[in-house]
């Protein structure tokens, strides 16, 4: 999923999420394995929604980007 968006796996984590804040994870230093463990423990650590058409990725609620991806904008 991250590869589709041209981002790193850790950039799928929402730093404003309570799950991320409570984890105490240093998002500057978190490894892909630590990211996976955090998401497995608490999926709410991810941006929501994640929307893709297989070529592009929209993280979080960004109405204009979502509409453009869905062909409504």
GIVENSUL-V317164 format. One record per residue. N is the residue number from 0. SS is DSSP state (~ for helix, > for strand, _ for the rest). Layout:
n: (N & N)
ss: (SS & SS)
//
This chain:
n: (0 & 1 & 2 & 3 & 4 & 5 & 6 & 7 & 8 & 9 & 10 & 11 & 12 & 13 & 14 & 15 & 16 & 17 & 18 & 19 & 20 & 21 & 22 & 23 & 24 & 25 & 26 & 27 & 28 & 29 & 30 & 31 & 32 & 33 & 34 & 35 & 36 & 37 & 38 & 39 & 40 & 41 & 42 & 43 & 44 & 45 & 46 & 47 & 48 & 49 & 50 & 51 & 52 & 53 & 54 & 55 & 56 & 57 & 58 & 59 & 60 & 61 & 62 & 63 & 64 & 65 & 66 & 67 & 68 & 69 & 70 & 71 & 72)
ss: (_ & ~ & ~ & ~ & ~ & _ & _ & _ & ~ & ~ & ~ & ~ & > & _ & _ & _ & _ & ~ & ~ & ~ & ~ & ~ & ~ & _ & _ & _ & _ & _ & _ & _ & _ & ~ & ~ & ~ & ~ & ~ & ~ & ~ & ~ & ~ & ~ & _ & ~ & ~ & ~ & > & _ & _ & _ & > & > & > & _ & _ & _ & _ & > & > & > & _ & _ & _ & ~ & ~ & ~ & ~ & ~ & ~ & ~ & _ & _ & _ & _)
//
